[in-house]
Amino acid sequence: MLCRFDLASQNGTCYLGTDELVGIVESIGTELQNGVISSEYINERALYAWQPTQPPRLADLTSGLALRHGVTNELSTMTPYEVPQQWASALSTIAEGVLYRSRFDTRPSARAVAHFGPSGLSSRAKGRGKTFTANLRKRLAEEFGITVAGPPRLSQLRVAPNSSTRLV
């Protein structure tokens, strides 16, 4: 189990953002280095939209009422993930998923969803995903200060002068 609200055994968890940028930032957050993400990493990903026929029944961890059950925002940020996974296991018996505060998107309205279901590729992800267009990259830069950067060109590198010192 690699992610925050992952379920054990044959059950799976699909992670979604309540808007495109939440989804993007949640998926790249751990790969960010000083506000830069590699274009190679971005180019290997795609966005999928899911429009459920009925709103899923979600445990709302963003509600003030969650506190009376012992839920705090810490569930959205803590590592390792053992405690959030235990909550997910318990909540999966009464809900189809959880609505929680995004760990990496710090905007006040940013929410993410961990939707529970059978493990494996979901039939809900129909067709090809949307690539990270120039517009999405621009929005990442404008709203989060995130730069998508390719490998440096040779002209951008500084070459160290010859040295008689050998590295072993």
GIRA-V999871 format. One record per residue. N is the residue number from 1. RES is the residue in one letter. SS is DSSP state (@ for helix, = for strand, . for the rest). OMEGA is omega in degrees with one decimal (999 if undefined). NEAR is the number of other C-alpha atoms within 10 Angstrom. Layout:
n=N res=RES ss=SS omega=OMEGA near=NEAR
n=N res=RES ss=SS omega=OMEGA near=NEAR
This chain:
n=1 res=M ss=. omega=-171.6 near=13
n=2 res=L ss=. omega=-172.3 near=9
n=3 res=C ss=. omega=-169.2 near=16
n=4 res=R ss=. omega=-174.1 near=23
n=5 res=F ss=. omega=179.5 near=28
n=6 res=D ss=. omega=176.1 near=24
n=7 res=L ss=. omega=-179.8 near=24
n=8 res=A ss=. omega=174.2 near=14
n=9 res=S ss=. omega=-175.0 near=9
n=10 res=Q ss=. omega=-179.0 near=9
n=11 res=N ss== omega=-179.8 near=14
n=12 res=G ss== omega=178.9 near=20
n=13 res=T ss== omega=176.5 near=23
n=14 res=C ss== omega=-177.8 near=18
n=15 res=Y ss== omega=-176.0 near=19
n=16 res=L ss== omega=170.1 near=22
n=17 res=G ss== omega=179.1 near=23
n=18 res=T ss=. omega=167.9 near=14
n=19 res=D ss=. omega=-175.0 near=12
n=20 res=E ss=@ omega=-175.7 near=14
n=21 res=L ss=@ omega=176.1 near=18
n=22 res=V ss=@ omega=179.8 near=22
n=23 res=G ss=@ omega=-179.4 near=22
n=24 res=I ss=@ omega=-175.3 near=21
n=25 res=V ss=@ omega=177.1 near=21
n=26 res=E ss=@ omega=-177.4 near=19
n=27 res=S ss=@ omega=-178.6 near=16
n=28 res=I ss=@ omega=-172.2 near=15
n=29 res=G ss=@ omega=-176.9 near=14
n=30 res=T ss=@ omega=-179.0 near=10
n=31 res=E ss=@ omega=-178.0 near=13
n=32 res=L ss=. omega=175.8 near=14
n=33 res=Q ss== omega=179.9 near=11
n=34 res=N ss=. omega=177.4 near=9
n=35 res=G ss=. omega=-179.6 near=14
n=36 res=V ss== omega=174.2 near=15
n=37 res=I ss== omega=-177.0 near=19
n=38 res=S ss== omega=177.7 near=16
n=39 res=S ss=@ omega=178.6 near=15
n=40 res=E ss=@ omega=179.1 near=12
n=41 res=Y ss=@ omega=179.5 near=13
n=42 res=I ss=@ omega=-176.8 near=17
n=43 res=N ss=@ omega=179.1 near=11
n=44 res=E ss=. omega=-176.0 near=9
n=45 res=R ss=. omega=177.0 near=15
n=46 res=A ss=. omega=176.9 near=13
n=47 res=L ss== omega=175.3 near=15
n=48 res=Y ss=. omega=176.9 near=16
n=49 res=A ss=. omega=176.4 near=14
n=50 res=W ss=. omega=175.9 near=10
n=51 res=Q ss=. omega=-179.1 near=8
n=52 res=P ss=. omega=178.8 near=8
n=53 res=T ss=. omega=174.3 near=6
n=54 res=Q ss=. omega=178.3 near=6
n=55 res=P ss=. omega=179.1 near=8
n=56 res=P ss=. omega=176.5 near=13
n=57 res=R ss=. omega=-175.8 near=13
n=58 res=L ss== omega=169.9 near=19
n=59 res=A ss== omega=-174.5 near=20
n=60 res=D ss== omega=-179.9 near=17
n=61 res=L ss=. omega=178.7 near=20
n=62 res=T ss=. omega=-179.6 near=17
n=63 res=S ss=. omega=174.6 near=12
n=64 res=G ss=@ omega=-179.7 near=10
n=65 res=L ss=@ omega=179.0 near=11
n=66 res=A ss=@ omega=-178.2 near=14
n=67 res=L ss=@ omega=-178.7 near=12
n=68 res=R ss=@ omega=177.2 near=8
n=69 res=H ss=@ omega=178.6 near=8
n=70 res=G ss=. omega=-179.2 near=7
n=71 res=V ss=. omega=173.9 near=17
n=72 res=T ss=. omega=178.6 near=15
n=73 res=N ss=@ omega=178.9 near=15
n=74 res=E ss=@ omega=178.6 near=12
n=75 res=L ss=@ omega=-178.2 near=19
n=76 res=S ss=@ omega=-174.8 near=20
n=77 res=T ss=. omega=-172.0 near=15
n=78 res=M ss=. omega=169.7 near=13
n=79 res=T ss=. omega=-5.7 near=12
n=80 res=P ss=. omega=-169.6 near=11
n=81 res=Y ss=. omega=-175.1 near=17
n=82 res=E ss=@ omega=-177.9 near=15
n=83 res=V ss=@ omega=177.0 near=15
n=84 res=P ss=@ omega=178.4 near=21
n=85 res=Q ss=@ omega=175.9 near=20
n=86 res=Q ss=@ omega=176.2 near=16
n=87 res=W ss=@ omega=180.0 near=17
n=88 res=A ss=@ omega=179.5 near=25
n=89 res=S ss=@ omega=179.6 near=18
n=90 res=A ss=@ omega=-177.1 near=12
n=91 res=L ss=@ omega=-179.1 near=16
n=92 res=S ss=. omega=178.1 near=19
n=93 res=T ss=. omega=-178.7 near=9
n=94 res=I ss=. omega=-176.8 near=11
n=95 res=A ss=. omega=178.8 near=16
n=96 res=E ss=. omega=-179.7 near=18
n=97 res=G ss== omega=178.4 near=25
n=98 res=V ss== omega=171.3 near=24
n=99 res=L ss== omega=-175.6 near=20
n=100 res=Y ss== omega=177.1 near=21
n=101 res=R ss== omega=179.2 near=25
n=102 res=S ss=. omega=177.9 near=23
n=103 res=R ss=. omega=-171.7 near=19
n=104 res=F ss=. omega=178.7 near=18
n=105 res=D ss=. omega=-172.7 near=20
n=106 res=T ss=. omega=176.8 near=13
n=107 res=R ss=. omega=-175.9 near=12
n=108 res=P ss=. omega=-176.2 near=8
n=109 res=S ss=. omega=-174.7 near=11
n=110 res=A ss=. omega=178.2 near=18
n=111 res=R ss== omega=176.2 near=22
n=112 res=A ss== omega=179.4 near=22
n=113 res=V ss== omega=169.6 near=22
n=114 res=A ss== omega=-175.5 near=23
n=115 res=H ss== omega=-176.7 near=22
n=116 res=F ss== omega=176.8 near=24
n=117 res=G ss== omega=178.5 near=16
n=118 res=P ss== omega=179.7 near=13
n=119 res=S ss=. omega=-179.2 near=14
n=120 res=G ss=. omega=-178.7 near=11
n=121 res=L ss=. omega=-176.7 near=9
n=122 res=S ss=. omega=175.2 near=11
n=123 res=S ss=. omega=179.4 near=7
n=124 res=R ss=. omega=179.6 near=11
n=125 res=A ss=. omega=-175.4 near=13
n=126 res=K ss=. omega=174.6 near=10
n=127 res=G ss=. omega=-179.2 near=8
n=128 res=R ss=. omega=177.6 near=9
n=129 res=G ss=. omega=178.1 near=12
n=130 res=K ss== omega=178.7 near=11
n=131 res=T ss=. omega=179.0 near=14
n=132 res=F ss=. omega=-175.5 near=16
n=133 res=T ss=. omega=176.9 near=11
n=134 res=A ss=@ omega=178.7 near=9
n=135 res=N ss=@ omega=178.5 near=9
n=136 res=L ss=@ omega=178.2 near=14
n=137 res=R ss=@ omega=178.2 near=16
n=138 res=K ss=@ omega=178.9 near=15
n=139 res=R ss=@ omega=176.3 near=14
n=140 res=L ss=@ omega=-179.7 near=18
n=141 res=A ss=@ omega=-175.9 near=15
n=142 res=E ss=@ omega=-172.5 near=11
n=143 res=E ss=@ omega=-177.0 near=10
n=144 res=F ss=@ omega=-176.8 near=15
n=145 res=G ss=. omega=-179.0 near=13
n=146 res=I ss=. omega=177.7 near=19
n=147 res=T ss== omega=172.2 near=19
n=148 res=V ss== omega=-172.9 near=18
n=149 res=A ss== omega=174.1 near=13
n=150 res=G ss=. omega=177.1 near=12
n=151 res=P ss=. omega=-179.2 near=9
n=152 res=P ss=. omega=173.4 near=8
n=153 res=R ss=. omega=-179.5 near=7
n=154 res=L ss=@ omega=-179.2 near=8
n=155 res=S ss=@ omega=179.3 near=7
n=156 res=Q ss=@ omega=-177.2 near=8
n=157 res=L ss=. omega=175.4 near=8
n=158 res=R ss=. omega=-178.5 near=7
n=159 res=V ss=. omega=-179.6 near=8
n=160 res=A ss=. omega=178.6 near=6
n=161 res=P ss=. omega=178.1 near=6
n=162 res=N ss=. omega=179.6 near=6
n=163 res=S ss=. omega=178.0 near=6
n=164 res=S ss=. omega=179.1 near=6
n=165 res=T ss=. omega=178.0 near=6
n=166 res=R ss=. omega=175.8 near=5
n=167 res=L ss=. omega=180.0 near=4
n=168 res=V ss=. omega=999 near=3
